[in-house]
């Protein structure tokens, strides 16, 4: 029995809540709207949210913001994504100094 079950009484479904590894490259599927915005966003997986739908938290490669999404496609890790992730980390480190 895991700690979440003991404390919150919420059962964890491994097939739903542990689909991605930390840092896995994904393309998030955005909800369609009337704007001309891109319907997908490149992101890195952070962790499951623990909700019943099996959502995850992701780090957007465009903005560096944390996004909560339920739909995504896993992609291979291209060199450009690694470079962008390093740039985001360096930006955060410099901002904290």
N, C-alpha and C positions, 0 to 999 in steps of 0.2 A: 504494500500500500504506500502511495507517495504522500508527501506532506500536504499537498493541496487537498487530497481526499480527507486526510485526518482533520485538518483545520477548517476548511471551507465546505467540506462535504461534496465537492465537485469532482466527478470521476474524469480522469484523463484518458482519451482515446488516442493511442499511439499512432494509428493510421491517419487521424485528423489533425492532431496537435504537434506532431514532429515530422512534417513532410520535408522540411528544408534544413540544411546545415547553416550555421552562422557564416555569413559572408558569401553565400551562394548568389550567383548572378541571376537576376530575373528581369522579366519585362512585365510590368504591372498593367492590368487592363482597367482603364478608367471607365466610369459610367458615362455614357454618351449624353451630350447636351447640345444646345443650339450654337455654341461657339465653334470656331474653327481650330480649337486646341487639339493637340496630338492625342489620339485615343489610348496611347500606351506611354509608359514612363520606365526608363531603365533604373534599376534599384538593386541594392544588396540586402539580403535577408538578415534580420537581426534576431528576432525571437518570436515564438507564438504569443498571441494575446491571451489565450486561454478561454476565449469565448466559445459558445456552443457551435458557431459556424466554422471554426477552425481558422480564423484569421491570423495574420502575421503582422509584425512591425517590420518596416523596411526603411533603409536610408536611401533617399532619392539621389541619383547621380547628377541630376541637373541642379538641385538647390541645396542638397545636404540636409534637408529636413526629414524628420521621421514621419512616415506615412503608415496608416493602418489600412490594410487591404485584404480582401477575401479571394481575389482572383489574380492569378499570375501564370506565367510560363517560364520554366527554368531554361537557362541558356548556358552555353559554354562560356568560360571566362576569357574574353579577348584582352590583349595587351592594353588597349585604350581604357578599358574599365579599371584595370590595375593602376594605371597612371592617374586616372581621375580620382580614385579612392585615396591614393597617396596625396594628391593635391588638396582634397577635402580635409584630411587629417592634419596636414601641415598648416592649413588655414586656421583650423581650430586651435592648434598648439600655439601659433603666433598670437591669436586673439586672447589667449589665456595668460600671456606673459605681461 
